[in-house]
Amino acid sequence: MELLECNHLYKEFNKIPILKDINLKISRGKIIGLLGRNGVR
């Protein structure tokens, strides 16, 4: 069973696409870390 599921996720900030067509499944009992820039220019 999934704790979280996202399909075709899209997000933009100041009309700049940040996430495009992201599919993500996180199962119960898993520890997940997301790494990357925080959007500061």
PDB file of all heavy atoms in Angstrom:
ATOM      1  N   MET A   1       0.839  -1.185   0.000  1.00  0.00           N
ATOM      2  CA  MET A   1       0.000   0.000   0.000  1.00  0.00           C
ATOM      3  C   MET A   1       0.883   1.246   0.000  1.00  0.00           C
ATOM      4  O   MET A   1       1.868   1.318   0.724  1.00  0.00           O
ATOM      5  CB  MET A   1      -0.914  -0.013   1.226  1.00  0.00           C
ATOM      6  CG  MET A   1      -1.710   1.264   1.364  1.00  0.00           C
ATOM      7  SD  MET A   1      -2.733   1.315   2.828  1.00  0.00           S
ATOM      8  CE  MET A   1      -4.205   0.621   2.147  1.00  0.00           C
ATOM      9  N   GLU A   2       0.519   2.204  -0.833  1.00  0.00           N
ATOM     10  CA  GLU A   2       1.278   3.446  -0.925  1.00  0.00           C
ATOM     11  C   GLU A   2       0.827   4.442   0.154  1.00  0.00           C
ATOM     12  O   GLU A   2      -0.364   4.566   0.433  1.00  0.00           O
ATOM     13  CB  GLU A   2       1.076   4.107  -2.288  1.00  0.00           C
ATOM     14  CG  GLU A   2       2.080   3.713  -3.341  1.00  0.00           C
ATOM     15  CD  GLU A   2       1.977   2.260  -3.730  1.00  0.00           C
ATOM     16  OE1 GLU A   2       0.955   1.828  -4.253  1.00  0.00           O
ATOM     17  OE2 GLU A   2       2.963   1.557  -3.480  1.00  0.00           O
ATOM     18  N   LEU A   3       1.784   5.130   0.732  1.00  0.00           N
ATOM     19  CA  LEU A   3       1.500   6.217   1.658  1.00  0.00           C
ATOM     20  C   LEU A   3       1.160   7.474   0.861  1.00  0.00           C
ATOM     21  O   LEU A   3       0.275   8.241   1.224  1.00  0.00           O
ATOM     22  CB  LEU A   3       2.710   6.460   2.558  1.00  0.00           C
ATOM     23  CG  LEU A   3       2.598   7.598   3.549  1.00  0.00           C
ATOM     24  CD1 LEU A   3       1.508   7.287   4.565  1.00  0.00           C
ATOM     25  CD2 LEU A   3       3.922   7.798   4.262  1.00  0.00           C
ATOM     26  N   LEU A   4       1.875   7.649  -0.268  1.00  0.00           N
ATOM     27  CA  LEU A   4       1.678   8.818  -1.130  1.00  0.00           C
ATOM     28  C   LEU A   4       1.885   8.399  -2.573  1.00  0.00           C
ATOM     29  O   LEU A   4       2.828   7.663  -2.881  1.00  0.00           O
ATOM     30  CB  LEU A   4       2.691   9.915  -0.764  1.00  0.00           C
ATOM     31  CG  LEU A   4       2.700  11.152  -1.647  1.00  0.00           C
ATOM     32  CD1 LEU A   4       1.421  11.947  -1.452  1.00  0.00           C
ATOM     33  CD2 LEU A   4       3.907  12.004  -1.337  1.00  0.00           C
ATOM     34  N   GLU A   5       1.018   8.866  -3.457  1.00  0.00           N
ATOM     35  CA  GLU A   5       1.179   8.607  -4.890  1.00  0.00           C
ATOM     36  C   GLU A   5       0.818   9.879  -5.647  1.00  0.00           C
ATOM     37  O   GLU A   5      -0.236  10.471  -5.421  1.00  0.00           O
ATOM     38  CB  GLU A   5       0.279   7.466  -5.335  1.00  0.00           C
ATOM     39  CG  GLU A   5       0.434   7.139  -6.795  1.00  0.00           C
ATOM     40  CD  GLU A   5      -0.344   5.913  -7.226  1.00  0.00           C
ATOM     41  OE1 GLU A   5      -0.868   5.193  -6.352  1.00  0.00           O
ATOM     42  OE2 GLU A   5      -0.418   5.679  -8.425  1.00  0.00           O
ATOM     43  N   CYS A   6       1.711  10.319  -6.527  1.00  0.00           N
ATOM     44  CA  CYS A   6       1.489  11.487  -7.383  1.00  0.00           C
ATOM     45  C   CYS A   6       1.662  11.045  -8.834  1.00  0.00           C
ATOM     46  O   CYS A   6       2.629  10.372  -9.154  1.00  0.00           O
ATOM     47  CB  CYS A   6       2.498  12.591  -7.093  1.00  0.00           C
ATOM     48  SG  CYS A   6       2.404  13.244  -5.435  1.00  0.00           S
ATOM     49  N   ASN A   7       0.744  11.457  -9.689  1.00  0.00           N
ATOM     50  CA  ASN A   7       0.813  11.122 -11.108  1.00  0.00           C
ATOM     51  C   ASN A   7       0.741  12.397 -11.936  1.00  0.00           C
ATOM     52  O   ASN A   7      -0.145  13.233 -11.722  1.00  0.00           O
ATOM     53  CB  ASN A   7      -0.339  10.192 -11.505  1.00  0.00           C
ATOM     54  CG  ASN A   7      -0.211   8.844 -10.858  1.00  0.00           C
ATOM     55  OD1 ASN A   7       0.826   8.209 -10.977  1.00  0.00           O
ATOM     56  ND2 ASN A   7      -1.227   8.416 -10.154  1.00  0.00           N
ATOM     57  N   HIS A   8       1.686  12.543 -12.860  1.00  0.00           N
ATOM     58  CA  HIS A   8       1.726  13.672 -13.794  1.00  0.00           C
ATOM     59  C   HIS A   8       1.753  15.016 -13.055  1.00  0.00           C
ATOM     60  O   HIS A   8       1.084  15.971 -13.441  1.00  0.00           O
ATOM     61  CB  HIS A   8       0.555  13.622 -14.771  1.00  0.00           C
ATOM     62  CG  HIS A   8       0.428  12.304 -15.461  1.00  0.00           C
ATOM     63  ND1 HIS A   8       1.331  11.880 -16.409  1.00  0.00           N
ATOM     64  CD2 HIS A   8      -0.475  11.312 -15.315  1.00  0.00           C
ATOM     65  CE1 HIS A   8       0.980  10.682 -16.835  1.00  0.00           C
ATOM     66  NE2 HIS A   8      -0.109  10.311 -16.176  1.00  0.00           N
ATOM     67  N   LEU A   9       2.544  15.090 -11.999  1.00  0.00           N
ATOM     68  CA  LEU A   9       2.650  16.305 -11.192  1.00  0.00           C
ATOM     69  C   LEU A   9       3.364  17.395 -11.980  1.00  0.00           C
ATOM     70  O   LEU A   9       4.368  17.154 -12.647  1.00  0.00           O
ATOM     71  CB  LEU A   9       3.426  16.002  -9.907  1.00  0.00           C
ATOM     72  CG  LEU A   9       3.548  17.127  -8.889  1.00  0.00           C
ATOM     73  CD1 LEU A   9       2.178  17.486  -8.333  1.00  0.00           C
ATOM     74  CD2 LEU A   9       4.472  16.703  -7.766  1.00  0.00           C
ATOM     75  N   TYR A  10       2.820  18.611 -11.910  1.00  0.00           N
ATOM     76  CA  TYR A  10       3.408  19.772 -12.591  1.00  0.00           C
ATOM     77  C   TYR A  10       3.378  20.940 -11.625  1.00  0.00           C
ATOM     78  O   TYR A  10       2.378  21.174 -10.952  1.00  0.00           O
ATOM     79  CB  TYR A  10       2.583  20.124 -13.838  1.00  0.00           C
ATOM     80  CG  TYR A  10       3.088  21.344 -14.559  1.00  0.00           C
ATOM     81  CD1 TYR A  10       4.085  21.236 -15.516  1.00  0.00           C
ATOM     82  CD2 TYR A  10       2.584  22.597 -14.286  1.00  0.00           C
ATOM     83  CE1 TYR A  10       4.560  22.357 -16.177  1.00  0.00           C
ATOM     84  CE2 TYR A  10       3.052  23.720 -14.932  1.00  0.00           C
ATOM     85  CZ  TYR A  10       4.036  23.594 -15.883  1.00  0.00           C
ATOM     86  OH  TYR A  10       4.518  24.695 -16.532  1.00  0.00           O
ATOM     87  N   LYS A  11       4.487  21.676 -11.538  1.00  0.00           N
ATOM     88  CA  LYS A  11       4.559  22.851 -10.673  1.00  0.00           C
ATOM     89  C   LYS A  11       5.421  23.893 -11.352  1.00  0.00           C
ATOM     90  O   LYS A  11       6.460  23.590 -11.939  1.00  0.00           O
ATOM     91  CB  LYS A  11       5.166  22.472  -9.314  1.00  0.00           C
ATOM     92  CG  LYS A  11       5.363  23.625  -8.368  1.00  0.00           C
ATOM     93  CD  LYS A  11       4.062  24.219  -7.931  1.00  0.00           C
ATOM     94  CE  LYS A  11       4.291  25.350  -6.936  1.00  0.00           C
ATOM     95  NZ  LYS A  11       3.122  26.151  -6.714  1.00  0.00           N
ATOM     96  N   GLU A  12       4.971  25.137 -11.301  1.00  0.00           N
ATOM     97  CA  GLU A  12       5.794  26.225 -11.836  1.00  0.00           C
ATOM     98  C   GLU A  12       5.893  27.321 -10.790  1.00  0.00           C
ATOM     99  O   GLU A  12       5.049  27.451  -9.912  1.00  0.00           O
ATOM    100  CB  GLU A  12       5.234  26.763 -13.144  1.00  0.00           C
ATOM    101  CG  GLU A  12       3.900  27.410 -13.063  1.00  0.00           C
ATOM    102  CD  GLU A  12       3.411  27.906 -14.415  1.00  0.00           C
ATOM    103  OE1 GLU A  12       3.651  27.254 -15.437  1.00  0.00           O
ATOM    104  OE2 GLU A  12       2.770  28.966 -14.426  1.00  0.00           O
ATOM    105  N   PHE A  13       6.956  28.090 -10.882  1.00  0.00           N
ATOM    106  CA  PHE A  13       7.225  29.199  -9.974  1.00  0.00           C
ATOM    107  C   PHE A  13       7.627  30.384 -10.825  1.00  0.00           C
ATOM    108  O   PHE A  13       8.581  30.285 -11.600  1.00  0.00           O
ATOM    109  CB  PHE A  13       8.329  28.817  -8.982  1.00  0.00           C
ATOM    110  CG  PHE A  13       8.612  29.868  -7.964  1.00  0.00           C
ATOM    111  CD1 PHE A  13       7.727  30.114  -6.930  1.00  0.00           C
ATOM    112  CD2 PHE A  13       9.766  30.620  -8.034  1.00  0.00           C
ATOM    113  CE1 PHE A  13       7.983  31.090  -5.986  1.00  0.00           C
ATOM    114  CE2 PHE A  13      10.042  31.600  -7.097  1.00  0.00           C
ATOM    115  CZ  PHE A  13       9.142  31.831  -6.072  1.00  0.00           C
ATOM    116  N   ASN A  14       6.892  31.479 -10.716  1.00  0.00           N
ATOM    117  CA  ASN A  14       7.126  32.663 -11.564  1.00  0.00           C
ATOM    118  C   ASN A  14       7.140  32.286 -13.045  1.00  0.00           C
ATOM    119  O   ASN A  14       7.994  32.728 -13.800  1.00  0.00           O
ATOM    120  CB  ASN A  14       8.415  33.380 -11.180  1.00  0.00           C
ATOM    121  CG  ASN A  14       8.325  34.058  -9.839  1.00  0.00           C
ATOM    122  OD1 ASN A  14       7.238  34.427  -9.395  1.00  0.00           O
ATOM    123  ND2 ASN A  14       9.440  34.216  -9.172  1.00  0.00           N
ATOM    124  N   LYS A  15       6.194  31.440 -13.436  1.00  0.00           N
ATOM    125  CA  LYS A  15       6.013  30.983 -14.815  1.00  0.00           C
ATOM    126  C   LYS A  15       7.188  30.164 -15.355  1.00  0.00           C
ATOM    127  O   LYS A  15       7.332  29.967 -16.540  1.00  0.00           O
ATOM    128  CB  LYS A  15       5.693  32.147 -15.741  1.00  0.00           C
ATOM    129  CG  LYS A  15       4.435  32.866 -15.325  1.00  0.00           C
ATOM    130  CD  LYS A  15       3.929  33.800 -16.362  1.00  0.00           C
ATOM    131  CE  LYS A  15       2.680  34.473 -15.795  1.00  0.00           C
ATOM    132  NZ  LYS A  15       1.861  35.068 -16.775  1.00  0.00           N
ATOM    133  N   ILE A  16       8.046  29.671 -14.453  1.00  0.00           N
ATOM    134  CA  ILE A  16       9.157  28.784 -14.825  1.00  0.00           C
ATOM    135  C   ILE A  16       8.806  27.384 -14.343  1.00  0.00           C
ATOM    136  O   ILE A  16       8.605  27.176 -13.140  1.00  0.00           O
ATOM    137  CB  ILE A  16      10.481  29.243 -14.187  1.00  0.00           C
ATOM    138  CG1 ILE A  16      10.834  30.650 -14.650  1.00  0.00           C
ATOM    139  CG2 ILE A  16      11.604  28.262 -14.502  1.00  0.00           C
ATOM    140  CD1 ILE A  16      11.983  31.266 -13.895  1.00  0.00           C
ATOM    141  N   PRO A  17       8.704  26.400 -15.260  1.00  0.00           N
ATOM    142  CA  PRO A  17       8.391  25.030 -14.832  1.00  0.00           C
ATOM    143  C   PRO A  17       9.476  24.478 -13.907  1.00  0.00           C
ATOM    144  O   PRO A  17      10.661  24.571 -14.196  1.00  0.00           O
ATOM    145  CB  PRO A  17       8.358  24.242 -16.139  1.00  0.00           C
ATOM    146  CG  PRO A  17       8.159  25.255 -17.210  1.00  0.00           C
ATOM    147  CD  PRO A  17       8.800  26.513 -16.710  1.00  0.00           C
ATOM    148  N   ILE A  18       9.052  23.972 -12.773  1.00  0.00           N
ATOM    149  CA  ILE A  18       9.969  23.394 -11.795  1.00  0.00           C
ATOM    150  C   ILE A  18       9.885  21.870 -11.844  1.00  0.00           C
ATOM    151  O   ILE A  18      10.893  21.182 -11.850  1.00  0.00           O
ATOM    152  CB  ILE A  18       9.622  23.896 -10.367  1.00  0.00           C
ATOM    153  CG1 ILE A  18       9.626  25.423 -10.303  1.00  0.00           C
ATOM    154  CG2 ILE A  18      10.557  23.292  -9.339  1.00  0.00           C
ATOM    155  CD1 ILE A  18      10.948  26.069 -10.652  1.00  0.00           C
ATOM    156  N   LEU A  19       8.665  21.345 -11.870  1.00  0.00           N
ATOM    157  CA  LEU A  19       8.415  19.914 -11.985  1.00  0.00           C
ATOM    158  C   LEU A  19       7.513  19.697 -13.194  1.00  0.00           C
ATOM    159  O   LEU A  19       6.520  20.393 -13.350  1.00  0.00           O
ATOM    160  CB  LEU A  19       7.716  19.378 -10.738  1.00  0.00           C
ATOM    161  CG  LEU A  19       8.423  19.573  -9.414  1.00  0.00           C
ATOM    162  CD1 LEU A  19       7.514  19.148  -8.269  1.00  0.00           C
ATOM    163  CD2 LEU A  19       9.716  18.786  -9.384  1.00  0.00           C
ATOM    164  N   LYS A  20       7.869  18.728 -14.043  1.00  0.00           N
ATOM    165  CA  LYS A  20       7.061  18.446 -15.227  1.00  0.00           C
ATOM    166  C   LYS A  20       6.844  16.946 -15.342  1.00  0.00           C
ATOM    167  O   LYS A  20       7.798  16.193 -15.455  1.00  0.00           O
ATOM    168  CB  LYS A  20       7.760  18.955 -16.488  1.00  0.00           C
ATOM    169  CG  LYS A  20       7.816  20.468 -16.593  1.00  0.00           C
ATOM    170  CD  LYS A  20       8.652  20.955 -17.743  1.00  0.00           C
ATOM    171  CE  LYS A  20       8.120  20.489 -19.065  1.00  0.00           C
ATOM    172  NZ  LYS A  20       8.887  21.038 -20.194  1.00  0.00           N
ATOM    173  N   ASP A  21       5.577  16.532 -15.292  1.00  0.00           N
ATOM    174  CA  ASP A  21       5.171  15.151 -15.495  1.00  0.00           C
ATOM    175  C   ASP A  21       5.893  14.181 -14.562  1.00  0.00           C
ATOM    176  O   ASP A  21       6.444  13.168 -14.984  1.00  0.00           O
ATOM    177  CB  ASP A  21       5.368  14.749 -16.955  1.00  0.00           C
ATOM    178  CG  ASP A  21       4.515  13.557 -17.331  1.00  0.00           C
ATOM    179  OD1 ASP A  21       3.443  13.372 -16.727  1.00  0.00           O
ATOM    180  OD2 ASP A  21       4.933  12.782 -18.203  1.00  0.00           O
ATOM    181  N   ILE A  22       5.906  14.499 -13.272  1.00  0.00           N
ATOM    182  CA  ILE A  22       6.570  13.672 -12.267  1.00  0.00           C
ATOM    183  C   ILE A  22       5.592  12.621 -11.746  1.00  0.00           C
ATOM    184  O   ILE A  22       4.459  12.939 -11.389  1.00  0.00           O
ATOM    185  CB  ILE A  22       7.070  14.534 -11.080  1.00  0.00           C
ATOM    186  CG1 ILE A  22       8.075  15.568 -11.551  1.00  0.00           C
ATOM    187  CG2 ILE A  22       7.634  13.661  -9.960  1.00  0.00           C
ATOM    188  CD1 ILE A  22       9.348  15.010 -12.092  1.00  0.00           C
ATOM    189  N   ASN A  23       6.029  11.375 -11.718  1.00  0.00           N
ATOM    190  CA  ASN A  23       5.274  10.278 -11.129  1.00  0.00           C
ATOM    191  C   ASN A  23       6.068   9.758  -9.937  1.00  0.00           C
ATOM    192  O   ASN A  23       7.256   9.495 -10.063  1.00  0.00           O
ATOM    193  CB  ASN A  23       5.051   9.156 -12.142  1.00  0.00           C
ATOM    194  CG  ASN A  23       4.214   9.625 -13.313  1.00  0.00           C
ATOM    195  OD1 ASN A  23       3.176  10.234 -13.137  1.00  0.00           O
ATOM    196  ND2 ASN A  23       4.687   9.371 -14.514  1.00  0.00           N
ATOM    197  N   LEU A  24       5.408   9.628  -8.797  1.00  0.00           N
ATOM    198  CA  LEU A  24       6.103   9.265  -7.566  1.00  0.00           C
ATOM    199  C   LEU A  24       5.201   8.381  -6.718  1.00  0.00           C
ATOM    200  O   LEU A  24       4.017   8.671  -6.546  1.00  0.00           O
ATOM    201  CB  LEU A  24       6.451  10.540  -6.791  1.00  0.00           C
ATOM    202  CG  LEU A  24       7.061  10.394  -5.414  1.00  0.00           C
ATOM    203  CD1 LEU A  24       8.467   9.835  -5.511  1.00  0.00           C
ATOM    204  CD2 LEU A  24       7.076  11.733  -4.701  1.00  0.00           C
ATOM    205  N   LYS A  25       5.760   7.296  -6.201  1.00  0.00           N
ATOM    206  CA  LYS A  25       5.066   6.437  -5.246  1.00  0.00           C
ATOM    207  C   LYS A  25       5.975   6.240  -4.039  1.00  0.00           C
ATOM    208  O   LYS A  25       7.144   5.893  -4.191  1.00  0.00           O
ATOM    209  CB  LYS A  25       4.757   5.068  -5.840  1.00  0.00           C
ATOM    210  CG  LYS A  25       3.676   5.065  -6.868  1.00  0.00           C
ATOM    211  CD  LYS A  25       3.388   3.649  -7.320  1.00  0.00           C
ATOM    212  CE  LYS A  25       2.353   3.634  -8.406  1.00  0.00           C
ATOM    213  NZ  LYS A  25       2.080   2.261  -8.865  1.00  0.00           N
ATOM    214  N   ILE A  26       5.445   6.485  -2.858  1.00  0.00           N
ATOM    215  CA  ILE A  26       6.181   6.257  -1.616  1.00  0.00           C
ATOM    216  C   ILE A  26       5.392   5.243  -0.803  1.00  0.00           C
ATOM    217  O   ILE A  26       4.233   5.473  -0.457  1.00  0.00           O
ATOM    218  CB  ILE A  26       6.369   7.562  -0.825  1.00  0.00           C
ATOM    219  CG1 ILE A  26       7.170   8.567  -1.667  1.00  0.00           C
ATOM    220  CG2 ILE A  26       7.055   7.284   0.510  1.00  0.00           C
ATOM    221  CD1 ILE A  26       7.336   9.918  -1.026  1.00  0.00           C
ATOM    222  N   SER A  27       6.024   4.109  -0.530  1.00  0.00           N
ATOM    223  CA  SER A  27       5.370   3.031   0.230  1.00  0.00           C
ATOM    224  C   SER A  27       5.455   3.297   1.727  1.00  0.00           C
ATOM    225  O   SER A  27       6.368   3.979   2.202  1.00  0.00           O
ATOM    226  CB  SER A  27       6.044   1.698  -0.082  1.00  0.00           C
ATOM    227  OG  SER A  27       5.942   1.412  -1.454  1.00  0.00           O
ATOM    228  N   ARG A  28       4.518   2.739   2.457  1.00  0.00           N
ATOM    229  CA  ARG A  28       4.557   2.839   3.928  1.00  0.00           C
ATOM    230  C   ARG A  28       5.838   2.209   4.457  1.00  0.00           C
ATOM    231  O   ARG A  28       6.311   1.219   3.917  1.00  0.00           O
ATOM    232  CB  ARG A  28       3.368   2.110   4.528  1.00  0.00           C
ATOM    233  CG  ARG A  28       2.071   2.793   4.297  1.00  0.00           C
ATOM    234  CD  ARG A  28       0.967   2.077   5.072  1.00  0.00           C
ATOM    235  NE  ARG A  28      -0.292   2.749   4.875  1.00  0.00           N
ATOM    236  CZ  ARG A  28      -0.728   3.760   5.634  1.00  0.00           C
ATOM    237  NH1 ARG A  28       0.002   4.176   6.638  1.00  0.00           N
ATOM    238  NH2 ARG A  28      -1.886   4.332   5.383  1.00  0.00           N
ATOM    239  N   GLY A  29       6.412   2.821   5.494  1.00  0.00           N
ATOM    240  CA  GLY A  29       7.588   2.264   6.137  1.00  0.00           C
ATOM    241  C   GLY A  29       8.899   2.650   5.484  1.00  0.00           C
ATOM    242  O   GLY A  29       9.956   2.229   5.923  1.00  0.00           O
ATOM    243  N   LYS A  30       8.871   3.446   4.415  1.00  0.00           N
ATOM    244  CA  LYS A  30      10.089   3.877   3.730  1.00  0.00           C
ATOM    245  C   LYS A  30      10.492   5.267   4.205  1.00  0.00           C
ATOM    246  O   LYS A  30       9.650   6.085   4.561  1.00  0.00           O
ATOM    247  CB  LYS A  30       9.882   3.930   2.211  1.00  0.00           C
ATOM    248  CG  LYS A  30       9.514   2.612   1.593  1.00  0.00           C
ATOM    249  CD  LYS A  30      10.696   1.681   1.593  1.00  0.00           C
ATOM    250  CE  LYS A  30      10.327   0.373   0.926  1.00  0.00           C
ATOM    251  NZ  LYS A  30      11.399  -0.549   0.890  1.00  0.00           N
ATOM    252  N   ILE A  31      11.781   5.532   4.196  1.00  0.00           N
ATOM    253  CA  ILE A  31      12.309   6.857   4.499  1.00  0.00           C
ATOM    254  C   ILE A  31      12.861   7.413   3.200  1.00  0.00           C
ATOM    255  O   ILE A  31      13.712   6.787   2.566  1.00  0.00           O
ATOM    256  CB  ILE A  31      13.404   6.800   5.579  1.00  0.00           C
ATOM    257  CG1 ILE A  31      12.806   6.269   6.886  1.00  0.00           C
ATOM    258  CG2 ILE A  31      14.035   8.170   5.768  1.00  0.00           C
ATOM    259  CD1 ILE A  31      13.823   6.017   7.967  1.00  0.00           C
ATOM    260  N   ILE A  32      12.369   8.572   2.786  1.00  0.00           N
ATOM    261  CA  ILE A  32      12.735   9.166   1.493  1.00  0.00           C
ATOM    262  C   ILE A  32      13.319  10.551   1.725  1.00  0.00           C
ATOM    263  O   ILE A  32      12.776  11.341   2.506  1.00  0.00           O
ATOM    264  CB  ILE A  32      11.482   9.298   0.585  1.00  0.00           C
ATOM    265  CG1 ILE A  32      10.794   7.959   0.399  1.00  0.00           C
ATOM    266  CG2 ILE A  32      11.834   9.932  -0.737  1.00  0.00           C
ATOM    267  CD1 ILE A  32      11.596   6.926  -0.331  1.00  0.00           C
ATOM    268  N   GLY A  33      14.399  10.866   1.054  1.00  0.00           N
ATOM    269  CA  GLY A  33      14.985  12.190   1.079  1.00  0.00           C
ATOM    270  C   GLY A  33      15.051  12.753  -0.327  1.00  0.00           C
ATOM    271  O   GLY A  33      15.418  12.028  -1.255  1.00  0.00           O
ATOM    272  N   LEU A  34      14.673  14.003  -0.501  1.00  0.00           N
ATOM    273  CA  LEU A  34      14.763  14.670  -1.798  1.00  0.00           C
ATOM    274  C   LEU A  34      15.881  15.688  -1.722  1.00  0.00           C
ATOM    275  O   LEU A  34      15.902  16.529  -0.823  1.00  0.00           O
ATOM    276  CB  LEU A  34      13.442  15.338  -2.153  1.00  0.00           C
ATOM    277  CG  LEU A  34      12.244  14.416  -2.279  1.00  0.00           C
ATOM    278  CD1 LEU A  34      10.976  15.230  -2.525  1.00  0.00           C
ATOM    279  CD2 LEU A  34      12.446  13.408  -3.384  1.00  0.00           C
ATOM    280  N   LEU A  35      16.798  15.613  -2.654  1.00  0.00           N
ATOM    281  CA  LEU A  35      17.948  16.516  -2.675  1.00  0.00           C
ATOM    282  C   LEU A  35      17.889  17.399  -3.908  1.00  0.00           C
ATOM    283  O   LEU A  35      17.384  16.996  -4.946  1.00  0.00           O
ATOM    284  CB  LEU A  35      19.244  15.705  -2.690  1.00  0.00           C
ATOM    285  CG  LEU A  35      19.448  14.730  -1.539  1.00  0.00           C
ATOM    286  CD1 LEU A  35      20.730  13.944  -1.751  1.00  0.00           C
ATOM    287  CD2 LEU A  35      19.496  15.474  -0.227  1.00  0.00           C
ATOM    288  N   GLY A  36      18.443  18.572  -3.780  1.00  0.00           N
ATOM    289  CA  GLY A  36      18.524  19.469  -4.937  1.00  0.00           C
ATOM    290  C   GLY A  36      18.539  20.916  -4.483  1.00  0.00           C
ATOM    291  O   GLY A  36      18.460  21.226  -3.298  1.00  0.00           O
ATOM    292  N   ARG A  37      18.628  21.768  -5.473  1.00  0.00           N
ATOM    293  CA  ARG A  37      18.639  23.212  -5.182  1.00  0.00           C
ATOM    294  C   ARG A  37      17.305  23.636  -4.609  1.00  0.00           C
ATOM    295  O   ARG A  37      16.277  23.072  -4.904  1.00  0.00           O
ATOM    296  CB  ARG A  37      18.935  23.979  -6.451  1.00  0.00           C
ATOM    297  CG  ARG A  37      20.334  23.722  -6.979  1.00  0.00           C
ATOM    298  CD  ARG A  37      20.567  24.467  -8.261  1.00  0.00           C
ATOM    299  NE  ARG A  37      20.214  25.872  -8.097  1.00  0.00           N
ATOM    300  CZ  ARG A  37      21.040  26.877  -8.235  1.00  0.00           C
ATOM    301  NH1 ARG A  37      22.285  26.657  -8.563  1.00  0.00           N
ATOM    302  NH2 ARG A  37      20.639  28.104  -8.082  1.00  0.00           N
ATOM    303  N   ASN A  38      17.333  24.683  -3.805  1.00  0.00           N
ATOM    304  CA  ASN A  38      16.104  25.136  -3.160  1.00  0.00           C
ATOM    305  C   ASN A  38      15.395  26.231  -3.946  1.00  0.00           C
ATOM    306  O   ASN A  38      14.428  26.800  -3.480  1.00  0.00           O
ATOM    307  CB  ASN A  38      16.389  25.618  -1.732  1.00  0.00           C
ATOM    308  CG  ASN A  38      17.276  26.829  -1.697  1.00  0.00           C
ATOM    309  OD1 ASN A  38      17.620  27.390  -2.717  1.00  0.00           O
ATOM    310  ND2 ASN A  38      17.650  27.246  -0.510  1.00  0.00           N
ATOM    311  N   GLY A  39      15.870  26.559  -5.128  1.00  0.00           N
ATOM    312  CA  GLY A  39      15.206  27.552  -5.962  1.00  0.00           C
ATOM    313  C   GLY A  39      15.769  28.957  -5.812  1.00  0.00           C
ATOM    314  O   GLY A  39      15.324  29.879  -6.480  1.00  0.00           O
ATOM    315  N   VAL A  40      16.747  29.167  -4.947  1.00  0.00           N
ATOM    316  CA  VAL A  40      17.359  30.484  -4.783  1.00  0.00           C
ATOM    317  C   VAL A  40      18.278  30.740  -5.965  1.00  0.00           C
ATOM    318  O   VAL A  40      19.063  29.892  -6.361  1.00  0.00           O
ATOM    319  CB  VAL A  40      18.150  30.549  -3.453  1.00  0.00           C
ATOM    320  CG1 VAL A  40      18.875  31.868  -3.338  1.00  0.00           C
ATOM    321  CG2 VAL A  40      17.227  30.334  -2.290  1.00  0.00           C
ATOM    322  N   ARG A  41      18.148  31.894  -6.532  1.00  0.00           N
ATOM    323  CA  ARG A  41      19.001  32.255  -7.675  1.00  0.00           C
ATOM    324  C   ARG A  41      20.180  33.070  -7.242  1.00  0.00           C
ATOM    325  O   ARG A  41      20.181  33.805  -6.379  1.00  0.00           O
ATOM    326  CB  ARG A  41      18.217  33.039  -8.713  1.00  0.00           C
ATOM    327  CG  ARG A  41      17.181  32.186  -9.355  1.00  0.00           C
ATOM    328  CD  ARG A  41      16.472  32.998 -10.384  1.00  0.00           C
ATOM    329  NE  ARG A  41      15.475  32.157 -11.009  1.00  0.00           N
ATOM    330  CZ  ARG A  41      15.217  32.157 -12.291  1.00  0.00           C
ATOM    331  NH1 ARG A  41      15.856  32.955 -13.087  1.00  0.00           N
ATOM    332  NH2 ARG A  41      14.305  31.392 -12.776  1.00  0.00           N
TER     333      ARG A  41
END
